[in-house]
Amino acid sequence: MRILVTNDDGIRSPYLAMLAEAAKELGEVTVIAPMEQCSAMSHRISLYRPMEFRVQEDFPVKGVRAYRIDATPADCVRISYHGLFEKGEEPQLVLSGINDGANCGYDILYSATVGAAMEAVLYNVPAICFSQRRGGCDLVMREHLSPILEELAAKKPGRGEAWNVNFPCCAPEEFRGILYDRKPAQTPFFDDIYYRQERTDGGHDILLKAKELTGAEEGSDIQALIDGYISVGIIRNQVM
């Protein structure tokens, strides 16, 4: 199987390397990732400018071709099906992530991790998004990433659909299992408040304060993470 791995945290994200390492067990892996941080870019693509494209010589996963591009995650996927690969050599599976931060609820709309997967499904290519709730504890993700990847890669979702996997950030003893068929919560994960701050030149800056929710509706992706579960669900591209 030919597998494309991308992300929105950039080519040097250790979580990108973790996903590429796990993907090696399933087939031939190519990494194409943004040069810089691209979070919250959603499905944005680049127009009217060249996109610098280079081999990432020091990519830490052996046996994986890796490239960095001055572009968005959706660009990384889009170029793969519009000329970068020879006809018949395009990726057969797209993996996006692992994002440093959950992609649940309303935040799915802003996520460039999700944007890459939504680009893939336009070409009827299976796609899986991987994200982890922030907090610094990777043990649960490291243990369960490969089994979940292998399981979902064998289950082609419906037309216009992609898998969305979110890992909790908790100690192994607090981990409660895997919940499937999680629905996007009908709320963002963070209660965002924008406020003005006066500048020394007399103008103002607009700043953001964000407070994480402590609960969401039962059956949702956000509540699964809060309760210490891995959340697995389906997200859909509404134009298909």
N, C-alpha and C positions, 0 to 999 in steps of 0.2 A: 504494500500500500504506500502511495506517495502522500506525505503529510506536510502541510504548511503550518508552522507555529509562528504566531505573532503576539503582540501585546500592546498596551498603551503606556506602560511605565518606562519604555525605552530598552535599547539593546543590552544595557549593562545590568538590568534587573536580575538579581539572583533567582527570582521566581520564574523568569523566562527560561533560564537554564534548567531549573528543576523540571519544568514541563517538557522541555526538549529531551531531557534524559529519560523521562518516563515514556515519551512517545517513541523513542528508539526501539522499544520492545515490540512495537506494532508495525514498523515499516521504515521506509527511507524518509528521513526528516530534513526539511529545509527550513531555516529560520530567516524570516524577513521582518525586521522590527524597526520602529522609528529611532532616529538618532537621539531624540530628546523626549522628555515627558509630554504626553498627549492626553492626559486625563480630561474627562468631561467634554471631549470633542464630538461625542456621539458618532454620527455617520458622515462626518465632514470628509470631503475629498479635495485635493489640490488641483487648481486650474490655472492656466496661463503662465506657468513658470516651470522651469526644469526642476527635477527632484534628484539631488545628488545621491548616488547609489554606489556603495563600496563594500568590499569583502570585509567582514569582521574577523581579522586574523586571530585574535586572542579569545575567541569564544570558548568558554571552558568545557564544552561537551564534545568529546572526541567522536569522530565519524559523522558529524553534523555540519552541513554547509550553512554558513551564517552570513547574513548581509544586513547592513544598516542603510536606512534611506531617510532623507530629509523630507518626510511626508507623514501622513496620518495612518492609523491602523487600517482604516477602510482602504486607503491607497495601497497598502501592503498586499491586501487581498485582491483588489481590483486589477492591479498590474499583472498579477499572476494568471488572470484569465483573459487578458487583453493584449497578449503579445510577449510577455516576459519569458514564458515557457513555450516550447514548441507544441504544436497541435498534437493532442494525445498524450502529452507529458505533464499536463496541469495536475495540481494536487487533487487528491481524491477525498481528503479530509482536512478541515481547517480547525485548528485549536487556538484559542485566544486567551491569553493570561500568562501566568496566574496574577490577577490584579491584586495590588496591595490596598485592600479596602473592599468591602462587600458591594455587590451590584444586585440590589434587591428593591422591590417596591417601585416607587416613582423614579428612583435613581437609575433604573434600567434605561430610561429615555435619554439620559445624559451620557451614559457610559460609552466610551470609545472601545472598550473591550467588547461590549455587545455590538457596537457599530461594525467591527470587523466580521463578526459572525453573521450579522444581517446582510453584509455584502456577499458573503459566501453563499447564503441560501438563494440569492438571486440567480446563481448558476446551478441550482439544484445540487449543491455540494453539502454533505453533512457537516455541521459545525458544533463545537462545544465551547462554551465560555467557562472559565475557571476564575474564581475570586475567593479572597479570604478576608474575613472581618479583621480589622486592624487590632493589634495588641501585642505582637511580638512573640507569640507562641506557635511554632510551626509543627509540633510533634504529631498532632492529629492529621494534618494535611499530608505530611511525609508518609505516614502509615497507609493512608487510604487513597492517595492520588492514583497510583497505578491500577489498583483493582477497579476503581470507578471509571477511569479512562478506558480500560479494556472492556468493561461491561457496556458503556454507552457507545463506544465505537462500533460495537456489533449490532446496535439497535438504530437503524436509520429512522430519524424522525419524519413526520409528514411534510408535505410540500409547504415551504415557507416557514418551517419551524427549526429551532435550534435548542440544544440542551443548555441549561443554565445551572451551574454548580457553584454553591457557596459553602466554604468551610468556616466553622466557628473558630474562634481563637481562644482555646481553653486548654487546661491541663488534661492529660489523658484520663485521669480519674474523674473528671467532670464531663467527659464526652458521653453522650447518651445514645448515639447511633446515627442512622441515615434515614431521612424522611423523603419519600418520593412524592411526585405529583403536587409539589408545593406551588401555590399560586402567588403572583406578585402582590405584595401587600398594597392596600389602597391608601398608601401614605409614603412619604420619603422616610429614609432611615434617620435623617437628621432634621431637627427643627431649626431652620435657618432664619436668622434675623440680620437684616442689613441696616447699618446705621452710618450717619455722617460724622466725619471727624474734621475739624478745622485745620487747615494748613497754615504754615507761617506766612505764605504769600497772600493770604486772605481767601483763598479758595477752599474747597472741601475734597476729601477722599471719601469714597464709599467702601466700608469694610464689612466683612462677613463674620458673624459668630454662629457656630453650629453646635447644637446639643443633641446627642444621640438619644433616640427613643428608648424607653424602658419596656415597651410592649406594643404588640400589633394583633390583628385578628388571628384566631386559630386557623390553622391550615395554610398560613402564609409563609413566605420565605423568610421574612424578617423575624417572625416569632420562632421559627425553627432555630435560627442562629442564636437568638437570645436564650433559648432553652438548652443550648449546647448540642444541637444536632447539625449534621451536614444536610443542607437543603439542595434537593435536585428537582428541577422543574423544566417546563417547556416555555419558551418565549417565541413570539410569532412576528414575522414581517407582514405588516398589514397590507402591503401592495400586492401580495401574491395570493 
